[in-house]
Amino acid sequence: MAVDTVYIVNNLPSMATIVQSCRIEKGHAALLSRQARRRHLEVSTLSSLYLEEKALEEEYPGIGFRDSAGGREAYVLGHRVAIWEVLEAFKQAGSVQKTAAHFNWPPALVRCALAYAKEFPAEVAQERKAEAGK
């Protein structure tokens, strides 16, 4: 029996949604459709995920999203460090400056990661839990 890859898009309780539509070029629609099939998702689900993540990336410069062992997670662009890892380092270091020195990053990057973690504590906690396999 073959095992397919499973993507956990959002394991949090359901929230109210609204329907909006947009137009995209045919080639991009085909690309989106292929990606949705590969992830075993509906095109509308993947579109919503991409739109949400892009909006968050604009709101929190330096933050991106990727697939991980536990599902989708927020991370620091240009680095292999998840937001929950920055938060854990900050808790141990006790300051933005010490956390930035730990990662050898500018303090602004740490502040952005912490701002995201503060705004989305449940998501960050879920990502940490999923990565730890609990």
Buried (B, 14 or more C-beta within 10 A) or exposed (E): EEEEEEBEEBEEEEEEEEEEEEEEEEEEEEEBEEBBEEBEBEBEBBBBBEEEBEEBBEEBEBBBBEEBEBBBBBBBBEBEBBBBBBBBBBEEBEEBEBBBEBBEBEBEBBBBBBBBBEEBEEBBEBBBEBBEEE
